[in-house]
Amino acid sequence: MSELRHVRLFRNGRNQAVRIPVEFELPGNEAVMHRDGDRLVIEPVRKRGLLALLKAMQPITDFPEIDDPIPDPERAL
C-alpha cells in the first residue's frame, strides 16, 4: 500500500474539500472520483488512444455507391 499522509478536510462553499499534498499529485487537470465502500478513490482521467476510440465506434453498414471504374492500363501509357 502507498505512503499514508494525514490531511485536513475543509469547506469550499457548499463542497467539502481536501488539499492534495505534492507527493500525491495527479497528472493533468481532471480526475474521476468514486466510492469504494467507505473509501473515496480519486483517479486521473486517462487520455483515450486510437484503439479505445475505434472500439467505441459503431460499424458502418450503409456504404454509398461510387462510380469509380478501374482505369484501363493500356490507356494510361
HELIX and SHEET records of a PDB file:
HELIX    1   1 VAL A   22  PHE A   24  5                                   3    
HELIX    2   2 LEU A   50  ALA A   56  1                                   7    
SHEET    1   A 2 LEU A   9  ASN A  12  0                                        
SHEET    2   A 2 ASN A  15  VAL A  18 -1                                        
SHEET    1   B 2 ALA A  31  ASP A  36  0                                        
SHEET    2   B 2 ARG A  39  PRO A  44 -1                                        
END                                                                             
